[in-house]
C-alpha cells in the first residue's frame, strides 16, 4: 500500500512526487516509456517571472529560489525581447508593461540580435531576467528525491481502471494492480479522463496544440547569447536551441481529444510568415517539427490541491505551458495542502488555484 499514487510522469507529477515523498511512500506511474514525454518534453523551457495570470506569476516568483539554487540550480541567462510591427503598438505596450520590459531603440536591439529588420519593426523592449531552464535536470532532481525517500517511479504503465474501496484507491495498469491512500492526478491533457475513471467530476480542462519548427542558426550566426524573442501579443516566438533556432506560431488550437500531438504544417507556415518580416535572414530550411498540448482550466489558472468532494483525490493539473517555471512552488503548495500546513502562498492565490473554484 502506497501513501501517494501519482498518475503522470511529467514535471507536474514528478515535482509533486518529490514534495510528497517527505510525507509518505510515493509511487509515480507514467504511461509512456520515458518521463516528460508529452508537454513537458516539448516545452520552450523558459523562466520568465512576469509571464501569466496573477496566480501564475505568484507561483513563478515563489519558484525562483529553488530554480536558482536547489541541487546547484537549473537556470542559465537568456533574456527576453519583445518586438512590434507597424500595427502592433497597443499589444506591444500591453505586453511590455505586463512583463516589466524596458523599451530600447533599434540600435540596442540590433546589438542583441543583428538579424532584426528595423525597417519593419516599430518597437523593441528587453529584459535580462528571463532564463533557460534545464528541464531534464529539474525532472531528474525531483525523481531522485522520490527514490531517495524510498519512492518508486515506473514508466510504461498505462492506466486501465481506477476504483475506490474501503478507504483506498486501486489502479490497474496491464496485469499490475496498485493500491494507495491518496490518488494524485497529474495526467496533463488526460487529467479530466483520469478524474472520470476515478468517479470524480472533471474540471473542464482544454488541451490546446502549440507547434514548433527547428531550423539552422540564421545566416550561420552564433545564436548562443541571443534572447528569446516574442512578437507582440505572442503572435510568434523564436529562441536559440542547442546552437540552432526554433520558431513557433504560438498557436492555441483546440484538439478533439488528448493525444500525442504533431505539428500542423500549414499552421507552422503561417507562423513563420508572421515571424519572417522582422528578420533580414530568410527561412529556407526546417530540420524538424513537433507539437505539444498545453492544457488549460476554464479560467486558465492552474488547478492544485485536493478535490473538495473527494479529499483523497488531489489535482496537479492545468499547467497551460507554465509547468516547469511554476513546478517548485506548485508542488510545495500541493504538499502543504495535503499535509494540512499553512501554505507559503497567500490565501488569495491559494484560492485562485484551488479545485474548489469549479465546484
C-alpha positions as CSV (number, residue, x, y, z in Angstrom):
1,X,0.0,0.0,0.0
2,X,1.4,3.4,-1.1
3,X,0.6,6.6,0.6
4,X,0.5,8.5,-2.7
5,X,-0.1,7.1,-6.1
6,X,0.7,9.7,-8.8
7,X,-0.7,9.3,-12.3
8,X,1.6,11.2,-14.7
9,X,5.4,11.4,-15.0
10,X,5.7,14.9,-16.5
11,X,7.0,17.8,-14.4
12,X,3.7,18.1,-12.6
13,X,3.7,14.6,-11.3
14,X,7.4,14.3,-10.7
15,X,7.7,17.6,-8.7
16,X,4.6,16.7,-6.7
17,X,6.1,13.3,-6.0
18,X,9.3,14.9,-4.8
19,X,7.5,17.0,-2.3
20,X,5.0,14.4,-1.2
21,X,7.8,11.8,-0.7
22,X,8.6,13.6,2.6
23,X,5.1,12.9,3.8
24,X,4.8,9.2,2.9
25,X,5.6,6.5,0.3
26,X,5.2,7.7,-3.2
27,X,4.7,5.8,-6.5
28,X,4.6,7.6,-9.9
29,X,3.0,5.8,-12.9
30,X,3.9,7.2,-16.3
31,X,2.1,5.7,-19.4
32,X,5.0,6.3,-21.8
33,X,8.4,4.6,-21.7
34,X,10.2,7.8,-20.6
35,X,9.4,10.6,-18.2
36,X,8.4,14.0,-19.6
37,X,7.4,12.6,-22.9
38,X,4.4,14.8,-23.9
39,X,4.0,18.5,-22.9
40,X,7.0,18.5,-20.5
41,X,9.3,17.2,-23.2
42,X,8.2,19.8,-25.7
43,X,8.5,22.9,-23.5
44,X,10.1,26.2,-24.5
45,X,12.0,25.8,-21.2
46,X,11.9,29.5,-20.2
47,X,11.7,31.0,-16.8
48,X,10.1,34.5,-17.0
49,X,8.6,35.5,-13.7
50,X,6.1,38.1,-15.0
51,X,4.6,35.8,-17.6
52,X,1.0,34.7,-16.9
53,X,-2.0,35.4,-14.7
54,X,-1.5,36.9,-11.2
55,X,-1.8,33.4,-9.6
56,X,0.8,32.1,-12.1
57,X,3.1,35.0,-11.5
58,X,2.9,34.3,-7.8
59,X,3.9,30.7,-8.4
60,X,6.7,31.8,-10.7
61,X,8.2,34.2,-8.1
62,X,7.9,31.6,-5.3
63,X,9.7,29.1,-7.5
64,X,12.7,31.3,-8.2
65,X,14.9,30.3,-5.3
66,X,14.5,26.6,-6.0
67,X,15.3,27.1,-9.7
68,X,18.3,29.2,-8.9
69,X,19.9,27.2,-6.1
70,X,18.4,23.8,-5.3
71,X,20.8,21.0,-6.3
72,X,23.1,23.5,-8.0
73,X,20.2,25.3,-9.8
74,X,18.7,24.8,-13.2
75,X,18.8,28.4,-14.6
76,X,21.1,30.0,-17.2
77,X,20.9,33.5,-18.6
78,X,18.7,34.0,-21.7
79,X,17.0,37.4,-21.7
80,X,13.7,38.3,-23.4
81,X,12.9,40.7,-26.3
82,X,9.6,41.9,-27.4
83,X,9.1,43.3,-30.9
84,X,6.3,45.2,-32.5
85,X,5.2,45.5,-36.1
86,X,3.7,48.7,-37.7
87,X,0.2,47.9,-36.4
88,X,1.2,46.3,-33.1
89,X,1.7,49.3,-30.8
90,X,-1.2,48.7,-28.5
91,X,-0.4,45.0,-28.0
92,X,3.3,45.8,-27.6
93,X,2.7,48.3,-24.9
94,X,0.4,45.9,-23.0
95,X,3.0,43.1,-23.1
96,X,5.8,45.5,-22.3
97,X,4.1,46.7,-19.2
98,X,2.8,43.3,-18.1
99,X,6.2,41.7,-18.3
100,X,8.1,44.8,-17.0
101,X,10.3,45.1,-20.0
102,X,12.4,48.2,-20.8
103,X,11.8,49.8,-24.2
104,X,15.0,50.1,-26.3
105,X,15.9,51.6,-29.6
106,X,16.7,49.8,-32.8
107,X,20.5,50.1,-32.4
108,X,20.3,48.4,-29.0
109,X,18.1,45.7,-30.4
110,X,20.4,45.1,-33.3
111,X,23.3,44.8,-30.9
112,X,21.5,41.9,-29.2
113,X,20.1,40.3,-32.4
114,X,21.8,41.5,-35.5
115,X,19.4,39.9,-38.0
116,X,16.4,42.1,-36.9
117,X,14.9,44.3,-39.5
118,X,14.3,47.8,-38.1
119,X,12.6,48.7,-41.3
120,X,9.6,46.5,-40.3
121,X,9.8,46.5,-36.5
122,X,8.4,49.7,-34.9
123,X,9.2,48.9,-31.3
124,X,11.6,46.9,-29.2
125,X,11.6,46.0,-25.4
126,X,14.0,43.9,-23.5
127,X,14.8,42.4,-20.1
128,X,17.7,40.4,-18.9
129,X,15.9,38.4,-16.1
130,X,14.5,35.6,-18.3
131,X,16.4,32.4,-18.1
132,X,16.6,29.0,-19.7
133,X,15.5,26.1,-17.5
134,X,17.5,22.8,-17.7
135,X,14.3,20.8,-17.8
136,X,15.9,17.4,-17.8
137,X,17.9,18.3,-14.7
138,X,14.8,19.5,-12.9
139,X,12.9,16.4,-13.7
140,X,15.8,14.1,-12.6
141,X,16.4,16.1,-9.4
142,X,12.8,15.5,-8.3
143,X,12.9,11.9,-9.5
144,X,16.0,11.4,-7.3
145,X,14.2,13.0,-4.4
146,X,11.4,10.5,-4.8
147,X,13.7,7.5,-4.9
148,X,15.8,8.9,-2.1
149,X,12.8,8.8,0.1
150,X,12.0,5.1,-0.8
151,X,9.6,6.0,-3.5
152,X,9.2,4.4,-6.9
153,X,8.9,5.8,-10.5
154,X,7.6,3.4,-13.1
155,X,7.3,4.1,-16.8
156,X,5.3,2.1,-19.4
157,X,2.3,1.9,-17.0
158,X,-0.9,3.0,-18.9
159,X,-3.9,3.1,-16.6
160,X,-6.8,0.8,-17.4
161,X,-9.1,1.2,-14.4
162,X,-9.4,3.1,-11.1
163,X,-11.6,2.0,-8.2
164,X,-12.1,3.1,-4.6
165,X,-13.0,0.6,-1.9
166,X,-12.6,0.6,1.9
167,X,-10.9,4.0,2.0
168,X,-8.2,3.4,-0.6
169,X,-7.7,3.6,-4.3
170,X,-6.9,0.7,-6.6
171,X,-5.4,1.4,-10.0
172,X,-4.8,-1.3,-12.6
173,X,-2.3,-1.0,-15.4
174,X,-2.0,-4.1,-17.6
175,X,-1.5,-7.0,-15.3
176,X,-0.4,-4.9,-12.3
177,X,-2.6,-3.5,-9.6
178,X,-1.6,-0.7,-7.3
179,X,-3.1,0.4,-4.0
180,X,-2.8,3.8,-2.3
181,X,-4.5,6.0,0.3
182,X,-4.3,9.1,-1.9
183,X,-4.5,9.4,-5.7
184,X,-2.7,12.3,-7.3
185,X,-3.9,13.3,-10.8
186,X,-1.0,14.8,-12.7
187,X,-2.0,13.4,-16.1
188,X,-1.7,16.6,-18.1
189,X,-4.0,16.6,-21.1
190,X,-5.6,13.4,-19.8
191,X,-6.3,14.7,-16.3
192,X,-10.1,15.0,-16.9
193,X,-10.2,11.5,-18.2
194,X,-8.4,10.2,-15.1
195,X,-10.9,12.0,-12.9
196,X,-13.9,10.4,-14.7
197,X,-12.2,7.0,-14.4
198,X,-12.0,7.7,-10.6
199,X,-15.6,8.8,-10.3
200,X,-14.6,12.4,-9.7
201,X,-16.2,15.3,-11.5
202,X,-13.9,16.7,-14.3
203,X,-12.7,20.3,-14.3
204,X,-13.4,21.1,-17.9
205,X,-9.7,21.1,-19.0
206,X,-9.0,22.1,-22.6
207,X,-5.8,20.8,-24.4
208,X,-4.5,23.3,-26.9
209,X,-1.9,22.5,-29.5
210,X,1.3,24.5,-30.0
211,X,3.7,23.8,-32.8
212,X,7.5,24.4,-33.2
213,X,9.9,24.3,-36.1
214,X,13.6,23.9,-35.7
215,X,16.0,25.3,-38.2
216,X,19.7,26.1,-38.6
217,X,21.0,29.2,-36.9
218,X,20.0,32.1,-39.2
219,X,22.8,33.2,-41.5
220,X,25.2,30.9,-39.7
221,X,25.3,33.3,-36.7
222,X,26.3,32.1,-33.3
223,X,22.9,32.5,-31.6
224,X,24.0,31.2,-28.2
225,X,23.7,34.6,-26.5
226,X,20.6,35.8,-28.3
227,X,17.4,36.4,-26.2
228,X,14.1,34.7,-26.7
229,X,12.0,36.9,-28.9
230,X,8.2,37.3,-28.9
231,X,6.0,39.0,-31.4
232,X,3.6,41.4,-29.7
233,X,0.5,39.7,-28.5
234,X,2.5,36.4,-28.5
235,X,1.8,36.1,-32.2
236,X,5.0,34.0,-32.6
237,X,8.2,33.4,-30.8
238,X,11.8,32.4,-31.6
239,X,14.5,31.1,-29.4
240,X,18.1,29.7,-29.6
241,X,18.1,25.9,-29.0
242,X,21.4,24.0,-28.7
243,X,23.1,26.1,-31.4
244,X,20.0,26.0,-33.7
245,X,17.0,28.2,-33.9
246,X,13.3,27.4,-33.1
247,X,10.3,29.3,-34.3
248,X,6.7,28.8,-33.1
249,X,3.4,30.2,-34.3
250,X,2.4,30.3,-30.6
251,X,-0.9,29.0,-31.6
252,X,-3.5,27.7,-29.2
253,X,-5.6,25.4,-31.4
254,X,-8.2,23.2,-29.6
255,X,-7.9,19.5,-30.3
256,X,-10.8,17.0,-30.2
257,X,-9.1,14.8,-27.6
258,X,-5.9,14.4,-25.8
259,X,-3.3,12.6,-27.9
260,X,0.4,12.5,-28.9
261,X,0.3,15.8,-30.7
262,X,2.0,16.6,-34.0
263,X,2.7,19.9,-35.8
264,X,0.4,21.2,-38.5
265,X,2.4,22.2,-41.5
266,X,0.0,24.9,-42.5
267,X,-0.1,26.5,-39.1
268,X,3.7,26.4,-39.0
269,X,3.9,28.1,-42.4
270,X,1.5,30.8,-41.2
271,X,3.6,31.3,-38.1
272,X,6.8,31.6,-40.0
273,X,5.1,34.1,-42.3
274,X,4.3,36.3,-39.3
275,X,7.9,35.9,-38.0
276,X,9.7,36.5,-41.3
277,X,9.2,40.3,-41.8
278,X,11.0,41.0,-38.5
279,X,14.3,39.4,-39.7
280,X,16.6,40.0,-42.6
281,X,17.6,36.3,-42.9
282,X,15.1,34.3,-44.8
283,X,13.9,31.0,-43.5
284,X,14.9,28.4,-46.2
285,X,15.1,25.1,-44.4
286,X,13.3,23.5,-41.4
287,X,15.1,20.5,-40.0
288,X,12.4,19.1,-37.7
289,X,9.0,20.0,-36.3
290,X,7.0,19.0,-33.2
291,X,3.9,20.0,-31.2
292,X,2.7,19.7,-27.6
293,X,-0.6,20.1,-25.8
294,X,-0.8,22.9,-23.4
295,X,-3.8,22.2,-21.1
296,X,-5.8,25.0,-19.5
297,X,-8.6,25.1,-17.0
298,X,-11.7,27.1,-17.8
299,X,-10.2,30.3,-16.1
300,X,-6.6,29.4,-17.4
301,X,-5.2,29.2,-13.9
302,X,-3.5,26.0,-12.5
303,X,-5.6,23.5,-10.6
304,X,-3.7,22.5,-7.4
305,X,-4.9,20.6,-4.3
306,X,-7.4,18.1,-3.0
307,X,-10.8,17.8,-4.7
308,X,-13.4,19.3,-2.4
309,X,-15.7,16.4,-2.8
310,X,-13.0,13.7,-2.7
311,X,-10.1,15.0,-0.4
312,X,-8.1,11.9,-1.2
313,X,-8.1,12.8,-4.9
314,X,-5.5,15.5,-5.5
315,X,-5.3,17.7,-8.6
316,X,-2.0,18.8,-10.1
317,X,-3.3,20.0,-13.5
318,X,-4.0,22.8,-15.9
319,X,-0.4,23.9,-16.2
320,X,-1.1,25.6,-19.5
321,X,2.5,25.9,-20.6
322,X,3.7,27.2,-17.2
323,X,4.5,23.8,-15.8
324,X,8.3,24.0,-15.4
325,X,8.6,27.5,-14.2
326,X,5.9,27.1,-11.6
327,X,6.8,23.5,-10.5
328,X,8.7,24.2,-7.3
329,X,6.0,26.4,-5.8
330,X,3.1,24.4,-7.3
331,X,4.4,21.2,-5.9
332,X,5.1,22.8,-2.5
333,X,1.6,24.1,-2.3
334,X,0.1,20.7,-3.1
335,X,2.3,19.1,-0.3
336,X,1.3,21.9,2.2
337,X,-2.4,21.4,1.5
338,X,-2.2,17.6,1.7
339,X,-0.3,17.9,5.0
340,X,-2.7,20.4,6.4
341,X,0.0,23.1,6.7
342,X,-0.4,26.8,6.1
343,X,0.8,27.4,2.5
344,X,3.6,29.9,1.9
345,X,1.5,31.4,-0.8
346,X,-1.1,34.0,0.3
347,X,-4.8,33.0,0.7
348,X,-6.0,34.8,-2.4
349,X,-3.5,33.0,-4.6
350,X,-4.2,29.6,-3.0
351,X,-8.0,30.1,-3.5
352,X,-7.4,31.1,-7.1
353,X,-5.6,27.8,-7.7
354,X,-8.0,25.5,-5.7
355,X,-10.1,22.9,-7.4
356,X,-13.0,24.1,-5.2
357,X,-13.5,27.1,-7.5
358,X,-15.1,24.8,-10.1
359,X,-17.5,23.1,-7.7
